[in-house]
Amino acid sequence: MKKKECTKIVEVIILEVKKLIGPVAITYANDVEGLKIKNGNVEIKRPSKEIIIELINNYKKLIGPVAITLAKKAVKGAKLKFKIKEE
């Protein structure tokens, strides 16, 4: 996965979750290893599907299965291609 593509997917997911839970979405995103949000900018050290999955799983710990729904909505709304599996 290319860094630009991974970054965009992460950005739209964070923004969608942030609409529901507010700034705590940034805190949970920063808990993902290799992902940092600074001054509204997404920095990814290792672009991969795993970083996106870990982000969604962090949100699932906080808000449950609705995290998957929000991630799917965000990716679809941005017309990005990334398959999010329900786990």
Summary of the structure (lengths in Angstrom):
residues: 87
radius of gyration: 11.3
end to end distance: 21.4
largest distance: 31.6
contacts: 247
relative contact order: 0.21
helix: 61%
strand: 9%
